[in-house]
Amino acid sequence: MGPIDFGDITDLKIRLRFLAEEADRRLVTVFGSGISSEVLPSVPQLTDIFREHVPKAGLARFDETVADAADPGLKYQNAAAVLTKQAGEPTVMRAIRKAVLQACPDVHEKDVADVARDEERCREYARTGKWLIPRGYRRFAQFFASLSGRARGPIITTNFDPLIEIALGQVGIPAMPIPIPTDTVPAMAQLDEAIAHPVLHIHGYWTGKASSNVPTRITSARPGLDDVLRRLLTNSVVLVVGYSGWLDSFMRSMRSQVLDNKADLLEAEVLWAAYETDADAVTSGALDGFVGAPGFTLYLGVDGHELFTDELEQDATETEETASHYGYSRVPRILPDSASYQPAAFAEGGQPVWADAAPGCWPVLRSTASLEQKVVEYLRVGGGGGAVAIGPLGEGKSLALRQVAHAVASSRPEWNVLWREPGAPRLTKDWLNDVRSAGKTLICVDEADLITDDLASTKDVWATEASGIAFLLASQDRLWWQGAGSTLRPWIEDVLFHGITNDDARNIALTWQGLGLLPNGSQEIDTVSERLAASAGAMAAESNTLFGAVLDVRYGASLGARVEDLVRKLHEIKLTDSVDLGDIFGGICVMQHTLDKDGNRGRGASRSVIAAMAGLDPVFADGKILQTLGREAAVTFAGNRVYCRHPSIAATVVDYLHREGTASKVYELVGQAGGERLVKKAPILEGYRDAYLLSRSLSAPESVWAAKGAVQGTGRKILESRVSLLRALRLEGQQRAGAYARNLAPELTDYDDYHGAVRAFLVEFSISLRDEAETQTSAGLAALALDDHVGFTLDKDRAGYALVSLAKSAAALSTQTHDAATKDAPALCSILLGRVRGEENASKYLGRYSPPAHDELRQLSTVKLCGRLATMFSKAATQALQATKVNIETRGVLSFDTLRRLADRPRWSTGR
């Protein structure tokens, strides 16, 4: 292993500058004690401070225990262990506070011991005292403040002191310590909602109640920390500075993420800055195995105090201007040039970047001008409202938002313009007041449906003239109105983005020409603009989108070939041994094409389903999977759902899956992912049920593929998925359903959801046997589905389903046997269906069996109707159980009391 395998401080500085320029991933910084030790006691000195707090009777044992350890770090841990056992955890924390206070000149040396006993006084000094801040922290804070909000991730430290938080506060970034001395970790939602920048103290915090000092606590497994770290690693660059790499709980967590090849799936990168220059010494300890692992880079000879020195040369005014609140970036008044900018990416359907919003890059459409006008009206009166761009996916809302945000930032210096980044905290009254205290602020939010509830709950802060707060928003129209959008209408004006004018079309064509992006190279401007306007107009009339018109004009008949090339390329990116990125993209397209063509029903593939398709935890969806699909396939998002940029792409992909022979695999993957999330008891809001029940929206053979996947995903636990497969096999029409149901019949009670799914199983089994001309058994099973003692209490939906099946089976039985005893059964079922589900449903499903209005059967009470049906089919039900070996318990005689009560309910309640 040669020197080329490692970097040095120059390489790392270049890497960090590149990260700052690209701002495509967030920086999660991990600090060890190497930085703080410039102003705080060293590890041996802290060991001595522990000794000062040991009871006299225990000094001999303390000295003996500490002396036995050769390594200073182990001496420190043993000292903490002895002090904990002899004087208790509070004394350990008091010793730590005494050590930390040595960096606070405001506390005289003679007062340190007294102040260390008072946690509240310590907190007050942290808020208001003067502190010695290490050079490394000061310089890091300057660098960190220069990053965009998108790139500023949480900070992790093994230190107890408040020096990182203080350094950040001095450059305008409020920071909040989060002590995690044990495995009681904060939920990700708590981190996401943090108003100040979170600093995770994974060994504890100086004013806390406990710390991780003793060997058993330092090295113990911490699955909660594993989970937090995995989520923080997602799509992140992790910089480790001043950390010796003890084999503590943090290193165990890091090893589990990096060495298990999860870093690659998370799109994570670990930059380890080692102070030592001897590669063998560094890699022989806790870092053994890391070098060469995907996503891990080692830099040698890095002094943490010198790492950020180049960034100190920035003008202080520039740094102050750039700093913004956690989760937000300040929109620059002048957009910096980007050497990597490619305008073709947006023209091809990619999400816009800030360079796309530069004046003169892309034309300002009519709707964009209207959006800016409405926002400016609120800015002129000092805030109190704003505007929202609403419309379907692919209408240019995201670009418009960036164009208007930059226009305001560059023309109205009296307004701060903040851009919400993914994972930003909730809008609260305290947060808004804090933002407003820095000056009048325009808050810009794409995917504004995520904050509609917050907007509604904070109206008394911002929704008055001259409030100092204004909003510039964009949202898919369905999501905006489904949320609190309608209640915000008096203050947030909506601007519709759907379709373009002739002038818009010509300006787009002129821009294509200027960038060398005209379709087919040599077309005339007038021809292109006319085609674009005509296509956009036609598509708007059909609820299609501007991006659809762009696809039509730029590619036309060649779209299929381009999409096929894309899918083949994605197939080359392997996620597991059996699943590649092309399969995942195919699943997204399958769900969109089947359930939500235009992306306006909220039924596309959810992030958790996408991760589960690859057999991964949901956190992995935001790593390699969605980042790569966003870059290569221009997928887009609505809430937690993922879509193609246009339904024609989804349709083309689905068609190609069938032609290349992978369709069955993809449909099964979707169903399996939904089934797996179900058995893991995922929240319904995850959106897994659309994937789990996908088969019910398909015809054969796709319905069978999706249903088989759902069965695989649910394992041996769930009957409902097997009912879906039974239904799909029945509708397939190849006489496979009956045999499948017979195999299930003896095991029904083994399933976790037996009581909830058994009636549906009986009805599907009944229909399958009717299709095979086993009419008596079919009728008996349908009657059992109405019995009081089968499964959960009968409801009107299941009752209607079973009555229709019973009527059709009884009619077929009567035709087959000419049995007079059951000839009235179809009419009885029709009457009961009308009383349970309404006459409209009875006419729709059983109209052919409905007796005339004056027929004597209609004069019978519900009690008599149910009694006659029970008498007719009690024997058939018993025989059906024997013939099919269905494993359910009955009372021997059918009982339809629940059916009677449903039929006797007042008519107004049946329509609920």
Secondary structure as the mmCIF struct_conf table of DSSP 4:
data_model
#
loop_
_struct_conf.conf_type_id
_struct_conf.id
_struct_conf.beg_label_comp_id
_struct_conf.beg_label_asym_id
_struct_conf.beg_label_seq_id
_struct_conf.end_label_comp_id
_struct_conf.end_label_asym_id
_struct_conf.end_label_seq_id
HELX_RH_3T_P HELX_RH_3T_P1 PRO A 3 ASP A 5
BEND BEND1 PHE A 6 PHE A 6
STRN STRN1 GLY A 7 GLY A 7
HELX_RH_AL_P HELX_RH_AL_P1 ILE A 9 GLU A 22
BEND BEND2 ARG A 25 ARG A 25
STRN STRN2 ARG A 26 PHE A 31
HELX_RH_AL_P HELX_RH_AL_P2 SER A 33 SER A 36
TURN_TY1_P TURN_TY1_P1 SER A 37 VAL A 39
BEND BEND3 LEU A 40 LEU A 40
HELX_RH_AL_P HELX_RH_AL_P3 VAL A 43 GLU A 52
TURN_TY1_P TURN_TY1_P2 HIS A 53 HIS A 53
BEND BEND4 VAL A 54 VAL A 54
HELX_RH_3T_P HELX_RH_3T_P2 LYS A 56 GLY A 58
HELX_RH_AL_P HELX_RH_AL_P4 LEU A 59 ALA A 67
TURN_TY1_P TURN_TY1_P3 ASP A 68 ASP A 68
BEND BEND5 ASP A 71 ASP A 71
HELX_RH_AL_P HELX_RH_AL_P5 PRO A 72 ALA A 87
HELX_RH_AL_P HELX_RH_AL_P6 GLU A 89 VAL A 100
HELX_RH_3T_P HELX_RH_3T_P3 LEU A 101 ALA A 103
TURN_TY1_P TURN_TY1_P4 PRO A 105 ASP A 106
BEND BEND6 VAL A 107 VAL A 107
HELX_RH_3T_P HELX_RH_3T_P4 GLU A 109 ASP A 111
HELX_RH_AL_P HELX_RH_AL_P7 VAL A 112 ALA A 116
TURN_TY1_P TURN_TY1_P5 ARG A 117 ARG A 117
HELX_RH_AL_P HELX_RH_AL_P8 GLU A 119 THR A 128
BEND BEND7 GLY A 129 GLY A 129
HELX_RH_AL_P HELX_RH_AL_P9 ARG A 135 SER A 146
BEND BEND8 LEU A 147 LEU A 147
HELX_RH_3T_P HELX_RH_3T_P5 GLY A 149 ALA A 151
STRN STRN3 ARG A 152 THR A 157
BEND BEND9 THR A 158 THR A 158
BEND BEND10 ASP A 161 PRO A 162
HELX_RH_AL_P HELX_RH_AL_P10 LEU A 163 GLN A 170
TURN_TY1_P TURN_TY1_P6 VAL A 171 GLY A 172
STRN STRN4 ALA A 175 PRO A 179
BEND BEND11 PRO A 181 ASP A 183
HELX_LH_PP_P HELX_LH_PP_P1 VAL A 185 ALA A 187
HELX_RH_AL_P HELX_RH_AL_P11 MET A 188 ASP A 192
TURN_TY1_P TURN_TY1_P7 GLU A 193 GLU A 193
BEND BEND12 ILE A 195 ALA A 196
STRN STRN5 HIS A 197 HIS A 201
TURN_TY1_P TURN_TY1_P8 ILE A 202 HIS A 203
TURN_TY1_P TURN_TY1_P9 TRP A 206 THR A 207
BEND BEND13 GLY A 208 LYS A 209
BEND BEND14 VAL A 214 VAL A 214
HELX_RH_AL_P HELX_RH_AL_P12 PRO A 215 THR A 219
BEND BEND15 SER A 220 SER A 220
HELX_RH_AL_P HELX_RH_AL_P13 PRO A 223 LEU A 233
TURN_TY1_P TURN_TY1_P10 THR A 234 ASN A 235
STRN STRN6 SER A 236 VAL A 241
BEND BEND16 GLY A 242 GLY A 242
BEND BEND17 LEU A 247 ASP A 248
HELX_RH_AL_P HELX_RH_AL_P14 SER A 249 VAL A 258
TURN_TY1_P TURN_TY1_P11 LEU A 259 ASN A 261
HELX_RH_AL_P HELX_RH_AL_P15 LYS A 262 LEU A 265
TURN_TY1_P TURN_TY1_P12 LEU A 266 GLU A 267
STRN STRN7 GLU A 269 ALA A 273
BEND BEND18 TYR A 275 TYR A 275
HELX_RH_AL_P HELX_RH_AL_P16 ALA A 279 THR A 283
TURN_TY1_P TURN_TY1_P13 SER A 284 GLY A 292
BEND BEND19 ALA A 293 ALA A 293
TURN_TY1_P TURN_TY1_P14 PRO A 294 GLY A 295
STRN STRN8 PHE A 296 TYR A 299
BEND BEND20 GLY A 301 GLY A 301
TURN_TY1_P TURN_TY1_P15 GLY A 304 THR A 309
HELX_RH_3T_P HELX_RH_3T_P6 ASP A 310 GLU A 313
BEND BEND21 GLN A 314 GLN A 314
HELX_RH_AL_P HELX_RH_AL_P17 ALA A 316 THR A 322
TURN_TY1_P TURN_TY1_P16 TYR A 326 GLY A 327
STRN STRN9 TYR A 328 ARG A 330
HELX_LH_PP_P HELX_LH_PP_P2 VAL A 331 PRO A 332
BEND BEND22 ARG A 333 ILE A 334
HELX_LH_PP_P HELX_LH_PP_P3 LEU A 335 ASP A 337
TURN_TY1_P TURN_TY1_P17 ALA A 339 SER A 340
HELX_RH_AL_P HELX_RH_AL_P18 PRO A 343 ALA A 347
TURN_TY1_P TURN_TY1_P18 GLU A 348 GLY A 349
HELX_LH_PP_P HELX_LH_PP_P4 GLY A 350 PRO A 352
HELX_RH_3T_P HELX_RH_3T_P7 TRP A 354 ALA A 357
BEND BEND23 ALA A 358 ALA A 358
TURN_TY1_P TURN_TY1_P19 PRO A 359 CYS A 361
BEND BEND24 TRP A 362 TRP A 362
HELX_RH_AL_P HELX_RH_AL_P19 ARG A 366 ARG A 380
TURN_TY1_P TURN_TY1_P20 VAL A 381 GLY A 382
BEND BEND25 GLY A 384 GLY A 384
STRN STRN10 GLY A 385 GLY A 391
BEND BEND26 PRO A 392 PRO A 392
TURN_TY1_P TURN_TY1_P21 LEU A 393 GLY A 394
BEND BEND27 GLU A 395 GLY A 396
HELX_RH_AL_P HELX_RH_AL_P20 LYS A 397 SER A 411
TURN_TY1_P TURN_TY1_P22 PRO A 413 GLU A 414
BEND BEND28 TRP A 415 TRP A 415
STRN STRN11 ASN A 416 ARG A 420
HELX_LH_PP_P HELX_LH_PP_P5 GLU A 421 GLU A 421
TURN_TY1_P TURN_TY1_P23 PRO A 422 GLY A 423
HELX_LH_PP_P HELX_LH_PP_P6 ALA A 424 LEU A 427
HELX_RH_AL_P HELX_RH_AL_P21 LYS A 429 ARG A 436
TURN_TY1_P TURN_TY1_P24 SER A 437 ALA A 438
BEND BEND29 GLY A 439 GLY A 439
STRN STRN12 THR A 441 VAL A 445
BEND BEND30 ASP A 446 GLU A 447
HELX_RH_3T_P HELX_RH_3T_P8 ALA A 448 ILE A 451
HELX_RH_AL_P HELX_RH_AL_P22 THR A 452 SER A 457
TURN_TY1_P TURN_TY1_P25 THR A 458 THR A 458
HELX_RH_AL_P HELX_RH_AL_P23 LYS A 459 TRP A 462
BEND BEND31 ALA A 463 THR A 464
TURN_TY1_P TURN_TY1_P26 GLU A 465 ALA A 466
BEND BEND32 GLY A 468 GLY A 468
STRN STRN13 ILE A 469 GLN A 476
HELX_RH_AL_P HELX_RH_AL_P24 ASP A 477 GLN A 482
TURN_TY1_P TURN_TY1_P27 GLY A 483 ALA A 484
HELX_RH_3T_P HELX_RH_3T_P9 GLY A 485 LEU A 488
TURN_TY1_P TURN_TY1_P28 ARG A 489 TRP A 491
STRN STRN14 ILE A 492 LEU A 496
HELX_RH_AL_P HELX_RH_AL_P25 ASN A 502 GLY A 514
TURN_TY1_P TURN_TY1_P29 LEU A 515 GLY A 516
TURN_TY1_P TURN_TY1_P30 PRO A 519 SER A 522
HELX_RH_AL_P HELX_RH_AL_P26 ILE A 525 ALA A 541
TURN_TY1_P TURN_TY1_P31 GLU A 542 SER A 543
HELX_RH_AL_P HELX_RH_AL_P27 LEU A 546 ARG A 554
TURN_TY1_P TURN_TY1_P32 TYR A 555 TYR A 555
HELX_RH_3T_P HELX_RH_3T_P10 GLY A 556 SER A 558
HELX_RH_AL_P HELX_RH_AL_P28 LEU A 559 HIS A 571
TURN_TY1_P TURN_TY1_P33 GLU A 572 GLU A 572
BEND BEND33 ILE A 573 ILE A 573
STRN STRN15 LYS A 574 LYS A 574
BEND BEND34 LEU A 575 SER A 578
STRN STRN16 ASP A 580 ASP A 580
HELX_RH_AL_P HELX_RH_AL_P29 LEU A 581 LEU A 595
TURN_TY1_P TURN_TY1_P34 LYS A 597 ASP A 598
BEND BEND35 GLY A 599 GLY A 599
BEND BEND36 ARG A 601 GLY A 602
BEND BEND37 GLY A 604 GLY A 604
STRN STRN17 ALA A 605 SER A 606
HELX_RH_AL_P HELX_RH_AL_P30 ARG A 607 MET A 613
TURN_TY1_P TURN_TY1_P35 ALA A 614 GLY A 615
HELX_RH_3T_P HELX_RH_3T_P11 PRO A 618 ASP A 622
TURN_TY1_P TURN_TY1_P36 GLY A 623 GLY A 623
HELX_RH_AL_P HELX_RH_AL_P31 LYS A 624 GLU A 632
TURN_TY1_P TURN_TY1_P37 ALA A 633 ALA A 633
STRN STRN18 THR A 636 ALA A 638
TURN_TY1_P TURN_TY1_P38 GLY A 639 ASN A 640
STRN STRN19 ARG A 641 TYR A 643
BEND BEND38 ARG A 645 HIS A 646
HELX_RH_AL_P HELX_RH_AL_P32 PRO A 647 GLU A 660
TURN_TY1_P TURN_TY1_P39 GLY A 661 GLY A 661
HELX_RH_AL_P HELX_RH_AL_P33 ALA A 663 VAL A 679
TURN_TY1_P TURN_TY1_P40 LYS A 680 LYS A 681
HELX_RH_3T_P HELX_RH_3T_P12 ILE A 684 GLU A 686
HELX_RH_AL_P HELX_RH_AL_P34 TYR A 688 TYR A 692
TURN_TY1_P TURN_TY1_P41 LEU A 693 LEU A 693
HELX_RH_3T_P HELX_RH_3T_P13 LEU A 694 SER A 697
TURN_TY1_P TURN_TY1_P42 ALA A 700 PRO A 701
HELX_RH_AL_P HELX_RH_AL_P35 GLU A 702 THR A 714
TURN_TY1_P TURN_TY1_P43 GLY A 715 ARG A 716
BEND BEND39 LYS A 717 LYS A 717
BEND BEND40 LEU A 719 LEU A 719
HELX_RH_AL_P HELX_RH_AL_P36 GLU A 720 GLU A 732
TURN_TY1_P TURN_TY1_P44 GLY A 733 GLY A 733
BEND BEND41 GLN A 734 GLN A 735
HELX_RH_AL_P HELX_RH_AL_P37 ALA A 737 LEU A 744
HELX_RH_3T_P HELX_RH_3T_P14 ALA A 745 ASP A 750
BEND BEND42 TYR A 751 TYR A 751
TURN_TY1_P TURN_TY1_P45 ASP A 752 ASP A 753
HELX_RH_AL_P HELX_RH_AL_P38 TYR A 754 ASP A 771
TURN_TY1_P TURN_TY1_P46 GLU A 772 ALA A 773
HELX_RH_AL_P HELX_RH_AL_P39 THR A 775 LEU A 784
TURN_TY1_P TURN_TY1_P47 ALA A 785 LEU A 786
TURN_TY1_P TURN_TY1_P48 ASP A 788 HIS A 789
BEND BEND43 VAL A 790 PHE A 792
HELX_LH_PP_P HELX_LH_PP_P7 THR A 793 LEU A 794
HELX_RH_AL_P HELX_RH_AL_P40 LYS A 796 THR A 817
HELX_RH_3T_P HELX_RH_3T_P15 ALA A 820 THR A 822
TURN_TY1_P TURN_TY1_P49 LYS A 823 ASP A 824
HELX_RH_AL_P HELX_RH_AL_P41 ALA A 825 ARG A 837
HELX_RH_AL_P HELX_RH_AL_P42 GLU A 839 LEU A 846
HELX_RH_3T_P HELX_RH_3T_P16 GLY A 847 TYR A 849
HELX_LH_PP_P HELX_LH_PP_P8 SER A 850 PRO A 852
TURN_TY1_P TURN_TY1_P50 ALA A 853 HIS A 854
HELX_RH_3T_P HELX_RH_3T_P17 GLU A 856 GLN A 859
BEND BEND44 LEU A 860 LEU A 860
HELX_RH_AL_P HELX_RH_AL_P43 THR A 862 THR A 884
TURN_TY1_P TURN_TY1_P51 LYS A 885 LYS A 885
BEND BEND45 GLY A 892 VAL A 893
HELX_RH_AL_P HELX_RH_AL_P44 ASP A 897 ASP A 904
BEND BEND46 ARG A 905 ARG A 905
HELX_RH_AL_P HELX_RH_AL_P45 ARG A 907 THR A 910
TURN_TY1_P TURN_TY1_P52 GLY A 911 GLY A 911
#
